[in-house]
Structure formats: structure tokens, C-alpha cells
Amino acid sequence: MDFFLDSTDLEEIKRLNNLGIIDGLTTNPSLIYKAKTPFEKLIKNICSEIKGPVSVETVAESSSKMINQGVRLSKMAKNIVVKLPMTWEGIKACVELSKININTNVTLCFSTSQAILAAKAGATYVSPFIGRLDDANLDGVQLIREIKQIYSNFNYETKILAASIRTKNHVSQSAIAGADVATIPPKVFDTLVNHNLTDQGLDIFNSDWNKSGQKIL
Ligand code: E4P
């Protein structure tokens, strides 16, 4: 499974990218708003830190405007993935951008029928929002399972990018359900390593080692 960061916080991005296991990143207009940095500068800084795919969203209603924005965004850095909303206009824009080999991510996916549309439009990624489905008392991970089944029935190449992740359980359940990518907010990312039995085990190993009087060269 690929790990993307879901963030526009450059300090956090750098801190976590230092681990060496971050494969890409996603942004959205709300995260851009939070960053309070000029848009182009922010995206260029993120793209020089993160070498893998970086999703940046269009903010137009018509497919023609989305296509123009998508082409402009794709020129900002070579690893840009153009994010498009799950609307008919977004689907049309996805078809056109795919034809000219611009990578796309169809976002705000909440159903299997929407995921089929993204695949048929040639999207590089589809983003099911599992946390927002759970918030609405629905089952986000079940949606990932169903999309995975459909995509493998038809050999669709669109990658499933589990988004709106709220917990480390969302990450592991998405992996079990077959998501290709999980995009994870830094706060959730930090929790992935935690387990109380690891902490307890480490305390015991350290204390026994200290009592042993041994040395490693
Ligand atoms: C994904 O690309 C989105 O930016 C994101 O995961 C949305 O998450 P939220 O539901 O926590 O806003």
C-alpha cells in the first residue's frame, strides 16, 4: 500500500517525509485555505519536498474551465495529479485530461457507481471518502471493498485512494479491503506506530539489557 500525506502543512510534511516511507501527497481547497500561503508558492514547495504524486484540486464548475486549470496545474511541477470533482463536468474533464496523459484523481467519491464512472473516464486515482461516510453512519471501508471487487471484475486500472481517513484502523482496514493508497493526515500518521505492548516490551528489554551488563561493541 502506498502512503500519501493529506496535508498542506510544510513543517509536518518535511518531518514525516524524513521517515522515508511517504509515497505522495493530497491537498484539497480546505487544506489550501488552512495553509495561508500563496497558492503557487505552496504547491511548488510541497512538490519539491515530495517526489511522488501530489494531488491538487481544480475549482471550476464547467469541464472546459477544469481542463484549463488542470493543464495549468500540471505545468507547476511534473508530479502534479489533477484532482477533479465527482460531477458530470468533472468526469468530462477527466476523459479529456487522460487523453493528453495528465494524471487525475476523481475526488468526493461516495458510491460504487461513482467509482465506475471514474474508472471509465480513465482516472489515475479515485478517492472514496471513508471517514465522511462513517460520519454519516454508513460504512466507508465497505465501499472500498466493493470498489475493489468491481475494479478487479473488469480489470480497471484506476487506483483506489482511501481518503478522509480518521484513524489508524481506517488505514489497516483499507489495506485489507484492497485500497492501493491511503492518504493520511499527519496526526493520524503519527499514531500508526503505537501499540502499548510494544512500549511494555521495549521497557522490559531495556531494563533486562541494563541488568545484563553486556555491551554492543
Ligand atoms: C482527500 O484527498 C481529501 O483531501 C481528504 O482526505 C478529505 O478528508 P476530510 O474528510 O477529513 O476532510
Residues whose N, C-alpha, C, O or C-beta is under 5 A from the ligand:
A	BS01	E4P	D6 T26 T27 N28 R132 A163 S164 I165 T183
